[in-house]
Amino acid sequence: MDKIIRTRFAPSPTGYMHIGNLRTALYSYFYAKGRGGQFILRIEDTDQNREVEGSSQLIIDTLHETGLIYDEGPDIGGPYAPYVQSQRKTGYLEYAKQLVAQGDAYYCFCDKERLESLTDENGARKYDKHCLSLSLEEVQRRLANGESYVIRQNIPDTHEANTYHDMVFGDITVDSCEMEDQILIKSDGMPTYNFANVIDDHLMNINCVMRGAEYLSSTPKYNLLYDAFKWERPVYIHLPSIMRDATHKLSKRNGAAGYGDLKAKGFLREAILNYIVLLGWSPKNDVEKMSFDEMLHAFNLEGISKSNAIFDEVKLRWLNGLYIKELPFEEFVEYATPWLDKSCCRGRFDYAYLCKLIQGRIDTLEDIIELVSFVDKFGDYDLELYTNKKQKTSPEVAKEILPKVLDFLTAQTDWSEQQLHDSVLAFVQQLGVKNGIVLWPLRVALSGLMSTPGGATELLYLFGKEESLRRIRYSIDLLNK
């Protein structure tokens, strides 16, 4: 393509940013920007019955948060205002009237009852071109009387092959007889999505259209409109569907299907974008973890699959865990703080120290809440936790060791992290035993759990002297019951 590539992201403001929508935006952005092109945002709000308040702003905010900065918009609403179809309402009707004059569209006055009567035994409904046969005089009379109408596309009802080339799926052919005379202008005067996106793509010089594979069979309708106006068709790139499993599409009803849902579950922006890019595309080098810039420069059409992509949250968790572990510590503390505030640790511990213990042990930020819950789970516990064959410990060993540890720790005046570590290990050497003989029972005595973030000396520092000694005394009493 010799021209400057111009792609667009054209979502409907119906509630949230679906993962499939965000993937379309990512691919469109990467394909254009990686080749020196331009990326446009257009809010397609012609179906205003489905519009959810605040959705347009959510789309705008999500694109900015994810780094998908669009290149232009109308000269209204501030520097980041996107194109909005409802603000362009009058122009679409004039184009529809042009098609009517050419014989490529017609006025339809059929009411709801008649349209419903066209349903066949299988529930399928296809308009029968009833109003195409109305005379010009009849049409003018009914318009003058103020009758409700729509404008329909006049699709040939002959067995005519409509073929176009898709950059992913190859040549696609749909017989004209399989297509219905779709509505272009609705009874409220608003254009349908199918009509408005063709008009806008042409007026905005969009020459590369990326969208879901569900539009493969309807694209010939759009092409007939391009041809009727004698406009150049865009390049088409249809993307495979994102599925929950082999037979069900991913949706909000069956899990986190939106960008906001994943953020709310503690996934990082960078990991979400990285994973979504891999849903239907793979780089030539098969590297999976990539930065935004690496994805931008690696993206190519050859890597897009024809097969549906399965959304695998286990893999997303794995990838997100890699990103969390590689975060600079100060940045991780910043991310973790809101989650610690929602946990049982709120206002009780040194968050920075807690973060030091947990950063390498979580895959999502949401995991923090469960991971730190051990601080409140202390109580009557199974004494078999003291049994560790590798460390050669048992309840009997703990019963012997813990009173000595209690006396030693009670005498300590310096409860700093490094001093605790050094003094406890020195105490173990004085006893003439291996580290595990002391550290395993001590950790169990402090937590009452099989595993915890951090070892015995880390827990001593975390809980502080008073709480640590209280827990050890409790555990000694439990062992002596």
C-alpha positions in Angstrom: 0.0 0.0 0.0 1.7 3.2 -1.2 -0.6 5.6 0.5 -0.2 6.6 4.1 -2.0 3.9 6.1 -5.0 5.2 8.0 -6.8 2.8 10.3 -9.6 3.5 12.7 -11.1 2.1 15.9 -14.8 2.5 15.8 -16.4 1.1 19.0 -20.0 1.5 20.1 -20.5 3.1 23.6 -22.4 0.2 25.1 -20.9 -0.2 28.6 -17.3 -1.3 28.8 -14.1 -2.0 26.8 -14.3 -5.6 25.7 -11.0 -7.4 25.3 -11.9 -8.0 21.6 -12.5 -4.3 21.1 -9.2 -3.5 22.7 -7.4 -6.0 20.6 -8.9 -4.4 17.5 -7.6 -1.1 18.7 -4.2 -2.5 19.4 -3.8 -4.2 16.1 -5.1 -1.1 14.2 -2.7 1.2 16.1 0.3 -1.1 15.7 -0.3 -1.7 12.0 -0.7 2.0 11.2 2.0 3.4 13.6 4.5 0.7 12.8 4.4 1.9 9.1 4.3 5.6 9.6 0.5 5.8 9.3 -2.3 7.3 11.3 -4.8 5.9 13.8 -8.3 7.4 14.2 -11.0 7.0 17.0 -14.6 7.2 16.0 -17.5 6.6 18.5 -20.3 4.9 16.6 -23.3 5.8 18.7 -26.0 5.7 16.0 -27.9 3.0 18.0 -28.7 5.3 20.9 -31.1 2.8 22.6 -28.0 0.7 23.5 -25.8 3.5 24.5 -24.7 3.5 28.2 -23.9 6.8 29.8 -20.2 7.4 30.4 -19.1 4.7 27.9 -17.7 7.1 25.4 -15.5 8.6 28.1 -14.5 5.2 29.3 -13.3 4.3 25.7 -11.3 7.6 25.5 -9.7 7.0 28.9 -8.8 3.4 28.2 -7.1 4.4 24.9 -5.1 7.0 26.7 -4.2 4.8 29.6 -3.0 2.1 27.2 -1.0 4.4 25.1 -3.2 4.2 22.0 -3.2 7.9 21.2 -5.4 8.7 18.2 -4.2 11.3 15.7 -7.1 13.6 15.1 -10.7 14.5 15.8 -13.2 17.2 15.1 -12.5 20.7 16.0 -14.9 20.5 19.0 -14.7 19.2 22.5 -11.1 19.8 23.3 -7.8 18.3 22.0 -8.7 14.7 22.6 -12.3 14.7 21.3 -12.9 11.8 19.0 -15.2 11.8 16.0 -18.8 11.0 17.1 -21.3 9.7 14.5 -24.4 11.2 16.2 -22.9 14.7 15.8 -22.8 14.1 12.0 -26.4 13.0 11.6 -27.6 15.2 8.8 -24.8 14.2 6.3 -25.8 10.5 6.2 -29.3 11.2 5.0 -28.0 13.1 2.0 -25.8 10.2 0.9 -28.8 7.8 1.3 -31.0 10.0 -0.9 -28.2 9.9 -3.5 -28.4 6.2 -3.5 -32.2 6.3 -3.8 -31.9 8.6 -6.9 -29.4 6.1 -8.4 -31.7 3.1 -7.8 -29.3 1.6 -5.3 -31.6 2.3 -2.3 -35.3 2.8 -1.8 -37.9 4.1 0.8 -39.6 1.4 2.8 -42.9 2.1 4.7 -43.6 -1.5 6.0 -44.7 -1.5 9.6 -43.6 -3.8 12.3 -46.5 -6.3 11.9 -45.7 -6.8 8.2 -42.0 -7.3 8.9 -42.7 -9.9 11.6 -45.0 -11.8 9.2 -42.0 -12.4 7.0 -40.5 -14.8 9.5 -40.2 -18.3 8.1 -40.7 -21.6 10.0 -37.1 -21.5 11.2 -37.5 -18.0 12.6 -35.4 -16.4 9.9 -36.5 -13.1 8.5 -35.5 -11.6 5.2 -37.1 -8.5 3.7 -39.0 -9.3 0.4 -38.3 -6.0 -1.4 -42.0 -5.1 -1.1 -41.6 -1.4 -1.2 -39.1 -1.4 -4.1 -42.0 -1.7 -6.5 -43.7 1.5 -5.2 -44.0 4.2 -7.9 -42.2 7.5 -7.5 -45.6 9.2 -7.1 -46.7 6.8 -4.3 -43.4 7.3 -2.5 -43.7 11.1 -2.7 -47.3 11.0 -1.5 -46.5 8.9 1.5 -43.5 11.1 2.4 -45.7 14.2 2.1 -48.2 12.6 4.5 -45.5 12.1 7.1 -45.6 8.3 7.1 -42.8 6.6 9.0 -40.1 5.1 6.7 -36.7 3.7 6.5 -34.3 3.7 3.6 -33.1 0.3 2.5 -30.1 -0.8 0.3 -31.2 -2.3 -3.0 -29.2 -5.5 -3.2 -29.5 -7.5 -6.5 -31.7 -10.6 -5.9 -29.9 -12.5 -8.7 -27.3 -15.2 -8.1 -24.4 -12.7 -8.3 -21.1 -13.6 -6.7 -19.7 -10.8 -4.5 -16.0 -11.5 -4.0 -13.4 -9.4 -2.1 -10.0 -10.2 -0.7 -9.2 -10.2 3.0 -5.6 -9.9 4.1 -6.1 -12.8 6.7 -8.8 -15.1 5.3 -8.1 -14.6 1.6 -10.8 -14.4 -1.0 -14.4 -14.3 0.4 -17.4 -14.8 -1.8 -21.1 -14.2 -0.8 -24.0 -14.7 -3.2 -26.3 -11.7 -3.6 -29.3 -13.9 -2.8 -27.9 -14.6 0.6 -28.0 -10.9 1.5 -30.9 -8.9 2.8 -31.8 -5.3 1.8 -30.3 -3.8 4.9 -31.6 -0.6 6.4 -29.4 2.4 5.8 -31.4 5.1 7.5 -33.7 4.2 10.4 -37.1 5.6 11.1 -35.6 8.1 13.6 -33.5 9.6 10.9 -30.3 8.1 12.3 -28.0 5.9 10.1 -27.5 2.3 10.9 -24.0 1.2 11.8 -23.7 -0.6 8.5 -24.3 2.6 6.5 -22.6 5.2 8.7 -19.3 3.3 9.0 -19.0 3.1 5.2 -19.7 6.9 4.8 -17.3 7.8 7.6 -14.5 5.5 6.5 -14.6 7.2 3.1 -14.9 10.7 4.4 -12.1 10.1 6.9 -9.8 8.5 4.2 -9.7 5.2 6.1 -8.0 2.9 3.7 -7.4 -0.1 6.1 -10.3 -1.6 8.1 -9.6 -4.0 10.9 -12.6 -5.7 12.6 -13.8 -9.1 13.9 -14.3 -12.1 11.6 -18.0 -11.9 12.3 -18.1 -9.2 9.6 -16.7 -11.4 6.9 -20.1 -12.3 5.5 -21.5 -8.7 5.7 -18.6 -7.0 4.1 -20.0 -7.5 0.5 -22.9 -5.3 1.5 -20.4 -2.5 2.3 -18.6 -3.1 -0.9 -21.8 -2.6 -2.9 -22.1 0.7 -1.2 -18.6 1.7 -2.1 -19.2 0.6 -5.7 -22.5 2.5 -5.9 -20.7 5.7 -4.8 -17.8 4.9 -7.0 -15.5 5.0 -4.0 -12.3 3.0 -3.6 -12.7 0.0 -1.3 -10.4 -0.1 1.8 -8.1 -3.0 2.6 -9.8 -5.5 4.8 -8.2 -7.3 7.7 -10.7 -9.5 9.7 -9.6 -10.8 13.0 -10.3 -14.2 14.6 -12.8 -14.3 17.5 -11.7 -14.5 21.1 -13.4 -17.5 22.8 -13.9 -18.6 26.4 -13.5 -22.2 25.1 -13.9 -24.1 21.9 -17.6 -23.3 21.5 -18.4 -20.2 23.6 -17.3 -16.6 22.9 -15.8 -14.6 25.7 -18.4 -12.4 27.3 -19.0 -10.5 30.5 -21.5 -13.1 31.6 -18.8 -15.8 31.9 -15.9 -13.9 33.4 -13.7 -10.9 33.1 -14.3 -10.0 29.5 -13.3 -6.3 29.7 -10.1 -4.3 30.2 -11.6 -2.7 33.3 -12.6 -6.2 34.7 -9.0 -7.4 34.4 -7.6 -4.2 36.0 -10.1 -4.7 38.9 -8.7 -8.2 39.3 -5.2 -6.9 39.8 -3.7 -7.4 36.3 -1.2 -4.8 35.2 -1.9 -2.7 32.1 1.4 -3.8 30.5 0.6 -7.5 31.0 -3.0 -7.1 29.7 -1.9 -5.5 26.5 0.9 -8.0 26.0 -1.5 -10.9 26.5 -4.3 -9.4 24.3 -1.8 -8.9 21.4 -1.1 -12.6 21.5 -4.8 -13.6 21.2 -4.7 -14.3 17.5 -1.2 -13.1 16.6 2.3 -14.5 17.2 5.6 -12.8 16.5 8.1 -14.4 14.2 10.6 -15.1 17.0 7.8 -16.7 19.2 8.9 -14.4 22.1 5.8 -13.9 24.4 6.8 -11.2 26.9 7.2 -7.9 25.0 7.2 -4.2 25.8 4.8 -1.9 24.1 7.5 -0.7 21.7 8.6 -4.2 21.0 5.0 -5.2 20.1 4.7 -2.1 17.9 7.7 -2.9 15.8 7.1 -6.7 15.7 3.5 -6.6 14.6 2.8 -7.9 11.1 -0.2 -9.3 9.3 1.6 -12.6 8.6 1.4 -13.5 12.3 -2.4 -13.2 12.5 -4.1 -16.5 12.7 -7.4 -17.6 11.0 -8.2 -19.8 14.0 -10.2 -18.5 17.0 -8.1 -17.5 20.0 -8.9 -19.1 23.4 -8.7 -16.7 26.4 -6.6 -18.5 29.0 -6.6 -16.7 32.3 -4.0 -19.1 33.7 -1.5 -17.9 31.0 -2.4 -14.3 31.6 -1.7 -14.8 35.3 1.7 -16.3 34.5 2.6 -13.4 32.2 1.3 -10.9 34.8 3.4 -12.5 37.4 6.5 -11.9 35.3 5.7 -8.3 35.0 5.0 -7.9 38.8 8.3 -9.6 39.7 10.2 -7.3 37.4 8.7 -4.1 38.7 11.1 -1.7 40.4 10.4 -2.1 44.1 9.2 1.4 44.7 6.7 1.0 41.8 5.5 -2.3 43.2 4.8 -0.7 46.6 2.8 2.0 44.8 0.7 -0.7 43.0 0.3 -2.8 46.1 -0.7 -0.1 48.6 -4.4 0.1 47.5 -4.7 -3.7 47.8 -3.0 -3.7 51.2 -5.5 -1.0 52.3 -8.3 -3.4 51.3 -6.7 -6.3 53.3 -6.6 -7.1 57.0 -3.2 -5.4 57.1 -4.6 -1.9 56.7 -2.8 0.5 58.9 -1.1 -2.3 60.9 2.2 -3.1 59.3 5.1 -1.5 57.4 3.7 -1.8 53.9 7.2 -1.5 52.3 8.4 -4.5 54.4 5.3 -6.5 53.5 5.9 -5.8 49.9 9.4 -7.0 50.2 8.0 -10.4 51.4 5.3 -10.7 48.8 6.5 -9.3 45.5 8.0 -12.5 44.3 5.0 -14.6 45.4 2.0 -13.2 43.6 0.7 -13.3 40.0 -1.9 -10.6 40.3 -2.3 -7.7 42.7 -5.5 -9.2 43.9 -3.5 -12.1 45.3 -2.1 -9.8 47.9 -5.3 -9.8 49.9 -5.2 -13.6 50.4 -1.4 -13.8 50.7 -1.3 -11.4 53.6 -4.3 -12.8 55.4 -2.0 -15.1 57.3 -1.4 -12.3 59.8 -5.0 -12.7 61.0 -5.3 -16.5 60.8 -3.3 -17.3 63.9 -5.0 -19.4 66.4 -5.6 -23.1 67.3 -3.6 -25.0 64.6 -2.5 -28.6 63.8 0.6 -29.5 65.7 1.7 -31.8 62.8 2.8 -28.6 61.1 5.9 -28.9 63.2 6.7 -32.2 61.5 9.2 -31.7 58.7 11.2 -34.8 57.7 13.8 -32.8 55.7 14.5 -30.4 58.6 14.1 -33.3 61.1 11.6 -31.4 63.2 8.5 -32.6 65.1 6.2 -31.4 67.8 8.6 -32.9 70.3 11.5 -31.0 68.9 9.5 -27.8 68.9 8.5 -28.4 72.5 12.2 -28.5 73.4 13.4 -25.7 71.2 10.8 -23.0 71.5 11.2 -22.2 75.2 14.9 -21.6 74.6 14.1 -19.3 71.6 11.6 -17.5 73.7 14.1 -16.7 76.4 16.7 -15.6 73.8 14.3 -13.3 72.0 12.9 -11.8 75.3 16.4 -10.7 76.1 16.9 -8.9 72.8 16.9 -5.1 72.9 17.7 -4.5 69.2 14.7 -5.6 67.0 16.0 -4.3 63.7 15.8 -6.5 60.7 19.4 -7.2 60.2 20.1 -7.6 63.9 17.3 -10.2 64.2 18.7 -12.2 61.3 22.2 -12.2 62.6 21.4 -12.8 66.2 19.0 -15.7 65.6 21.5 -17.5 63.3 24.2 -16.9 65.9 21.9 -18.4 68.6 21.4 -21.5 66.4 25.2 -21.9 66.2 25.4 -21.7 70.0 22.8 -24.5 70.3 25.0 -26.6 68.0 22.1 -27.6 65.7 21.2 -27.1 62.1 19.3 -23.9 61.1 16.1 -25.8 60.3 15.8 -27.3 63.8 15.2 -23.7 65.1 13.8 -21.8 62.1 11.1 -24.2 61.1 9.5 -24.5 64.5 9.9 -20.8 65.1 8.2 -19.9 61.8 5.3 -22.3 62.6 5.0 -20.9 66.1 4.7 -17.4 64.7 2.2 -18.2 61.9 0.4 -21.5 62.6 0.7 -22.2 58.9 2.6 -24.5 56.6 4.0 -21.7 54.4 4.2 -17.9 54.7 5.7 -15.0 52.8 9.1 -14.7 54.4 10.9 -16.9 56.9 11.1 -16.9 60.7 13.3 -13.8 61.1 11.3 -11.9 58.6 8.1 -12.7 60.6 9.8 -11.6 63.8 10.6 -8.2 62.3 7.1 -7.9 60.7 5.1 -8.6 63.8 7.4 -6.7 66.2 8.7 -7.9 69.5 5.6 -7.8 71.6 3.4 -9.7 69.1 6.1 -12.2 68.3 6.7 -13.1 71.9 2.9 -13.4 72.4 2.6 -15.9 69.5 5.5 -18.0 70.7 4.1 -18.2 74.2 0.7 -19.2 72.7 2.4 -21.9 70.6 4.3 -23.3 73.6 1.1 -23.6 75.6 -0.5 -25.3 72.6 2.3 -27.9 72.5 2.0 -28.5 76.2 -1.7 -29.2 76.2 
